[in-house]
Amino acid sequence: MHDPKNQDVPPQGEIKPDWKDFVALVIAAYSILLPPLLLIFGAAALVLLLLYVVF
């Protein structure tokens, strides 16, 4: 049976993620989400600039 005293120790072969994995995940999320966000904000800025020049 499973020993409840050893819950903090991962079984052999299981990899426990650390802070470097978290940082890599955050960097990957930014690299995926940042270009579309910049495109949306850039398009909005161009529309506002066009409206400012026209009116």
Secondary structure as UniProt FT lines:
FT   HELIX           4..6
FT   TURN            12..13
FT   HELIX           19..54
//
